[in-house]
């Protein structure tokens, strides 16, 4: 092969490799910016950090139980938010807490099991909320724990 043909072939291979890297970077950015659905419970950040309302319910003068949803969970969440916590989405299946960009929308679902649709920013662990709806499949990790909220 002539030296000029070798340079052309190497140049084309290099351009191909660069374009593949750029395509992967664009795909990764699109994946990060695409809407996803997250399931969990709208809780306050203090209780979500503990994975339960039990301790804070007792501090609020309530009975204290392990349920993540229901009237007591709603009351606890609202009291904790009044005391400075933020509304968050807590997923007990993976013990993840997601910050929610729209606190007004989240307030309507305090203490509820929900599905949140939005884009996720991994660096801030924040979901930019597009919509929130009641319900959603919850993973129980193979056990029927009372933490399921039922």
N, C-alpha and C positions, 0 to 999 in steps of 0.2 A: 504494500500500500504506500502511496506517495505521502510525504510529510504533510502536504496541504490537505489531503483527504483525511488523514488522521486528525488534524486540528479541527476540521469541520465536524467530524464524527464526535470528537471529544466535546466540542462546543455545543453540539446539539444535545448530547447526553447531559451536560451541565445545565442547559436551559430547561430540559425536561425535569431534572431533579429539583431545580428551583421552583418551577411551576407547580410541582406536586406538593412541595412544602407550603407554598402559598395557599393552595387549595385546601390543605388540611387546616391551616390557620383560620381561613375564612369559615370552614365548616365548624370548627370549635367555637368560634365567636357566635355563629348562628345558633348552635346548640345551647350556648349559655344564655342567649337572648330570646329563645323561643319559650312560649308559654308551657307550663307544666301544671299538673294537678297534684296537690299535696293533701293528705288526709291526717286528721288528728283532732285535738280538742283546743278550743279557744280558752286559754287560761291567762293568768297574770304571770309576769316574768319571775316573781319570787317563788310561787308554788311550782312553776314549771322546772325551775332549777332543782327543786327537791323531788320532782316527779309525782307529787301528791299534794292535795289540799289539806290533808289530815292535820298537820302541825299548825298551819295558819288558821284553820277553822277553830281549833281549840283556843288559839290566842284571841280570836274574835268572839269567844264565849259560845261557840257552837259545839255540837256533839263530836265532830271530827271523824271522818270516815275516808276510805280509800277511793271512793267513786270520783271519776274525773268529769262526770256530767251530772246534770240534774239541778234541782233548786238550791241545794246547799253549795254545790260547786259554783253556780252562778253568783250567789250571794258573796261567797268568799272571794271570787275573782273581782267583783265590783268593789268590795271593801279594800282589797289590796291595791287596786288601781287608784282608788281615792287616796291611798297612802303613798302613792308614788310609783307603783309598778306600771309596766306597760302591758297591753294585750299582746299575746304571742300565740303561735300555733305550736302545740306540743304533740309530738308523735311518740307514743309509748312503745311502739314496736321497735324503734331504733334509738329511743331515748334522745331524740333530737328536738331542739327548740329553735323555731324560726321566728325572727322578728317580722312584724307585719307593718307594711308602709301605711295602711289606712286604718288608723285607730278608731275612727267613727264607725266604719263598716264593721269592724271586729267587735265593737261594743254590743251590737245587736245580737251577737252569737255567744256572749259570755257564758261559759259552762256547757256549751253544746259540742257535740261531735260534728265535725264539718269537713267539707272539701273546699280547699282554697285553690283558685286558678290564678296563675300569675307567673312572672319571671323571677328567677332566683339569682341573687348576687352572693356567690359563695364567700367573698371576702368580708362582707358585713353580715352574712347569714340572714339576709332580709329578702322576703318575698314582696315584690311590688304587686299589690293585690289588684286583680282585674275583677274577680267575683268571689263571693263566699256563699255556700249553700249548706244547709243542714244535711247530715248523713255522711256516708262514706264508709268504705270498707276499712275495718281496723284489723290489724294483725295481732294475734294474742300470743305469739311466740310459743305455741304448742301447749299452753296451759289455759285454764278457764279462770283466770284471776278475777277477783272482785274489782280490780282496777279498770275493767273494761267499760265501766260506766253504766252497766245495765242493772 
